[in-house]
Amino acid sequence: MNELTLKWTEAGQSRTQTLNDQQTYRVGRDPTRCDIVLSHPTVSGLHIEIFFDQANHNFYLRNLRETNPPIINNQSLITGEVILNVGNNIQLGQQQLEIIAVAFEQFLIAPTRLFSPDELTQISIPKANVNLNPVQYGLKCPKCDRVSSYQQLNVGCPWCGTSLAAAVSVVLSTQ
């Protein structure tokens, strides 16, 4: 799971909160509309939101108040979004927040593995997925270990339905 940790001081007390990639967090003074409630009177009722963008694999801050914009590292964010990183300082009115940690899940991509002819005789390949080219390649499913053609890349494994995005490329026998 991807996580971001905020730290701030409120009423003389140091506070931290860890956010994850599973929800969008709204930050402001209004407890009925916000997930993180700040009591300082200069913070807007609904000030910002923090969310994780799966496509870009980053946490972002989005401004929700043009008239009281957040200031990130001494730069006003009038409209739009900004990527959040460790060490970023966020100012909402006179309330200061700091990003003290960002942890990302590691992507594990299997290394490409070439199979010997002996190993290839043990792999079951449906005839419909075999081309007649001199050198043939296939995708070995990371779940069921069956090999299918590259045409299945955007469709998934024909046997178990698993995405082939992390499949290992294999050289098929030409016999």
N, C-alpha and C positions, 0 to 999 in steps of 0.2 A: 504494500500500500504506500502511496506517496503522501508525505506529510509536511506541513509547514507549521512552525511554532512562533507565535507572537508573544512579546513581553511588553508590559507597560506598568506604570505606577498610578494607582488610583486611591485617593484618600489616604495617602501615606503607605499603602500596602502594595508590594510588588506582586503582579499577577502575570501568569502565563496561560496560554491556551494553545493546544495543538489542533490544527485543522487537517482533515484528510481529503482525499480526492473524490469522495463519495457524495459531497453536497456542496452547494453554493452557500457561503456564509455572508449574511448581511450584518453590517456593523453600523451602530448609531446609538442614539439616546432612547428611542422608543422601544420598550420591551415587547410590545405587541407585534412589531414588524422586524425586529432584529434578533439574530442568533447570539451576537456578542454585544452586550449593552454597556455603554460607557456613560458615566453620570455627569461629566463636565458640561456645563451649560453652553459652551461654544461648539459642541459637537451637534450636528444636525440630527433630527429624529431618525432619518434613514440616510446615512452618509455615503457609504461605499459597500461594495461586495467583493469578496475574495473567492475565487473559484479555480479549479484545475481544468485545463484544456487538454483532453486526451490526445488530440491530433498533434499538438505542438509539445506535449509532455512538459508543461510548465504551469506554475501557479501565476494567476493574474489578479490585479486589482482593477476594479471598474468604478469610475466616479459616478455617483448618483445625484450629485448636487452641483449645478453650474454656479450658483451664487455663493457657495461655501466650499470651494474645491479642496480636495486633499492635496497635501504637499509631500512629495516623495523625494527624499534626498535634496531638499531645497528647491525643487522644481514643481510648480503648480500643474496639476492635471485637470485642466478645464473640462475636457470631454475625452471619452475613449477609455483605453486600458493600458496598463503597463505590466511588464513581467516583474515578478518579485523574486529577489535573491537574498541570501544571508547578508546581514549587515544593513539592509535597506531601513531607512528611518521614514516613518509615516507620521504626518501631522494632520490631525483632524481637529480643526479649530485650534485650541491651545493644548489638546491632548496629544502626547507623543507615544508612538508605538514603535517597536523595533522587531525586525525579523531575526530571530536568533538561531533558527535551524530550518533547513530544508532537506528532506530525505526522499530520494527517488528510488523506486523499485529498480532492480537491475534487470536488464533484458538479457536473457540467456539464449543465444543463438547457437545451435549445434554446428560444429565445424563440418565442412564438406568432407565426405569420406568416400574414397574410391574402393569399390568391391573387386575382389579377385574373381576370375571366372568360376572357381569352385563355389564361392559364396553366392554368385548370381544364380547358380542352378537351384539354390534353395529358396529363391524369391519367387512368389506367385504373381504373375502378371497376366491380366486378361488380354486376349488377342486383340480386342477392339482398341486397346491403348498402345499397341506396338506399331511403330513406323518401320518402313523398310530401308531406312538410311544406313550407311555403313557403320556410323557410330551413333548409338542411341542413348538418350539420357532419360531418367525418370525422377520422380519425387518420392522419397520414402516417408510415409506418414509418421509423424512423431508419436502417435498414439498406438496404432495397430501394426506398424512396421511393414505394411504392404506398399508396393510401389505402383504408382500410376503415372500417366503421361503429364507433360507440362500443360496440356490443355485444361487439366483439372485445377490448376493453381488458383484461379479466381472462384472456383465452384466448391472445392473441398474434396476430401477423401471420398471416393465412391463407396467405400465399405463402411466407414464409421462416421463420416460427416465432419471430421476434424478439419480445421483450417490448415492449409498446406503452406502458409506463410513462413513457418519455421521448419519446413521439411528439409531433409538432407538430399542434395542432388546425388544421384548415383548413375554410373555408367552401366548400361545394359548389355547383355551378350548380343552379338550380331548373328547368332545361329538361328 
